[in-house]
Amino acid sequence: MNQVVSLPVPGSDQQDGEPVDVSSLVACKSIEISGTYEGTYVIMGSHDGVNFVPVTFFSSGAGAQAWKQTTRVTLRSMRVRRRAQNFPGQTIAVSIGSQAVCTC
């Protein structure tokens, strides 16, 4: 069964978004970011919901679903760390998807 979870994106540069429980997402996780920005968005993961480490980075993207990365990690929660300036009028969206059968 495929599942998708959206991660809240911080409203300002140099902030972390609220953590989201992703323990129901099994196997490989496809992480997508869309929108136009200059800088880096870091996807952070945690086993305990307190201590977060970088899982993947997205640097200077442009357009809808501009970047997608797939990783095989088991995590309890994930959040977005923003180190970027968005282009005027742009909304950045981050989603995590998983599928029951992992091919990564």
C-alpha positions as CSV (number, residue, x, y, z in Angstrom):
1,M,0.0,0.0,0.0
2,N,1.4,3.4,-1.0
3,Q,1.2,6.3,1.5
4,V,2.2,10.0,1.3
5,V,2.8,12.4,4.2
6,S,3.4,16.2,3.9
7,L,6.0,17.9,6.0
8,P,5.3,21.4,7.3
9,V,7.8,23.9,5.7
10,P,9.1,26.6,8.0
11,G,7.8,30.1,7.1
12,S,11.2,31.8,7.4
13,D,14.9,31.1,6.7
14,Q,17.0,29.6,9.5
15,Q,14.0,27.7,11.1
16,D,13.0,24.1,11.6
17,G,9.5,22.8,10.8
18,E,7.3,20.9,13.2
19,P,8.2,17.1,13.3
20,V,5.7,14.7,11.8
21,D,5.3,11.1,12.8
22,V,6.3,8.9,9.8
23,S,6.6,5.6,11.6
24,S,3.7,4.2,9.4
25,L,5.8,4.7,6.3
26,V,7.6,1.5,5.6
27,A,10.4,0.4,3.3
28,C,11.8,3.0,0.9
29,K,10.9,6.7,1.3
30,S,10.7,9.0,-1.7
31,I,11.2,12.6,-0.6
32,E,10.0,15.3,-3.0
33,I,10.3,19.1,-2.9
34,S,8.6,21.5,-5.2
35,G,8.9,25.3,-5.6
36,T,11.5,27.8,-6.5
37,Y,14.2,28.8,-3.9
38,E,17.8,29.8,-3.5
39,G,19.7,27.9,-0.8
40,T,19.1,24.5,0.9
41,Y,16.3,22.6,2.5
42,V,17.5,19.7,4.8
43,I,15.2,16.8,5.5
44,M,15.9,15.7,9.1
45,G,15.0,12.4,10.7
46,S,14.8,11.0,14.2
47,H,14.3,7.7,16.0
48,D,13.3,9.3,19.3
49,G,11.5,12.5,18.2
50,V,14.1,14.6,20.0
51,N,17.5,14.2,18.3
52,F,17.4,14.8,14.5
53,V,20.0,14.1,11.9
54,P,20.2,15.0,8.2
55,V,18.6,12.4,5.9
56,T,18.9,14.3,2.6
57,F,19.6,17.8,1.2
58,F,17.8,19.8,-1.6
59,S,19.8,22.7,-3.0
60,S,18.4,25.6,-5.1
61,G,15.4,24.1,-6.9
62,A,13.0,25.5,-9.5
63,G,9.5,24.3,-10.4
64,A,6.9,21.8,-9.4
65,Q,8.5,18.5,-8.1
66,A,11.9,19.8,-9.2
67,W,13.7,17.3,-7.0
68,K,13.1,13.8,-5.8
69,Q,15.3,11.5,-3.7
70,T,14.7,8.0,-2.5
71,T,16.3,6.5,0.6
72,R,15.9,3.4,2.7
73,V,15.7,4.5,6.4
74,T,13.6,3.6,9.4
75,L,12.5,6.7,11.3
76,R,9.9,7.7,13.9
77,S,9.7,11.3,12.8
78,M,10.9,13.8,10.2
79,R,11.0,17.5,9.7
80,V,12.3,20.2,7.4
81,R,15.2,22.5,8.2
82,R,15.1,25.7,6.0
83,R,18.3,27.4,5.0
84,A,16.9,29.1,1.9
85,Q,15.2,32.2,0.5
86,N,12.1,31.5,-1.5
87,F,11.4,33.4,-4.7
88,P,8.5,36.0,-4.3
89,G,5.1,34.4,-4.5
90,Q,6.5,30.8,-4.3
91,T,5.2,28.1,-2.0
92,I,7.6,25.3,-1.1
93,A,6.0,21.8,-0.5
94,V,7.8,18.7,0.9
95,S,6.2,15.3,0.8
96,I,7.3,11.8,1.8
97,G,6.0,8.8,0.1
98,S,6.5,5.1,0.7
99,Q,5.5,1.8,-0.9
100,A,5.1,-1.6,0.5
101,V,7.6,-3.1,-1.9
102,C,11.0,-1.5,-1.8
103,T,13.0,-1.4,-5.0
104,C,15.7,1.1,-4.0
